[in-house]
Amino acid sequence: MKTLPLGLAAHLASGATTLATCWKLTRADGATMGFTDHDRDIAFGGTTYEAAGGFTATALENSSGLAVDNLDVAGALSSARIEEGDLAAGLYDDAEIEIWRVNWQAPAERVLLRKGNIGEVTRGRGSFTAELRGLAHRLNQPTGRIFQYGCDADLGDARCGIDLANGAFHGEGAVTSAEDDRVLVASGLGGFAAGWFERGKLVFTSGANEGAAMEVKAHALAPEGARLELWRRMARPVEAGDTFTVTAGCDKQFAACRAKFANGINFRGFPHMPGNDFVVARAGDGPNDGGRRS
């Protein structure tokens, strides 16, 4: 149950209201934006809620229990702060959202309706629809370790221990040509064998995609330089001369951890655990002979 400020409660009891809905959005990079469905900007709490954002929302629904409460917000790409390339680049993924009901004549009279995060974002021609998920959606996320063959550490993190600043695992290149903003031919990576950067991460350090990252799907050698295929096309055009850094790829398997990175002691998977083939095997087949497992 919401507890309304006395001023807002009196305003609602008056029978004639001047209410607006405001959304405060905080992206993972720290950028904060405000939008409202009112026809004029509203300012409170150090944030100006922009009226020109073109936001509309579906009805808010609250449920008891642990069900995830969802809401869709539709908007036009008309705000100077909402740009299609940022949406495509994932800058709004899992952004924090606060939804306020405000008396626009007296913004101090307001109540927080909902907090949550942005889920799926669907883009159309000049517009977008964003799913807002309630805080209960965090309960659907796996936490803790998972028993599996593959390593559950991220390459280069504290649990992995690999120093990605090491020149053997880190390359710097420049784009010489690009196809469909996804397949790049680059200079500067001639000292690395084909496949070295597969499953690695490429981060642009200049150009229209500066700061944007994408995983590498394939790494091959060509007469004109290294050929890198990304898993998805970049949100903005890739041009010749754009520079980037790229890290070695890891397939999360023990063999690669030991041979490629000499880091088997820090492997965070369980490569010797029995799999489905062992479970369904008949007694006497292969290793399932009743003896101990080595």
Secondary structure, 3 states (H helix, E strand, C coil): CCCCCHHHHHHHHCCCCCEEEEEEEECCCCCEEEEECCCCCEEECCEEEEHHHCEEECCCCCCCCCCCCEEEEEEECCCCCCCHHHHHCCCCCCCEEEEEEEECCCCCCEEEEEEEEEEEEEECCCEEEEEEEEHHHHHHCCCCCCCCCCCCCCCCCCCCCCCCCCCCCEEEEEEEEEECCCEEEEECCCCCCCCCCCCCEEEECCCCCCCCEEEEEEEEEECCEEEEEECCCCCCCCCCCCEEEEECCCCCCHHHHHHCCCCHHHCCCCCCCCCHHHHHCCCCECCECCCCCC
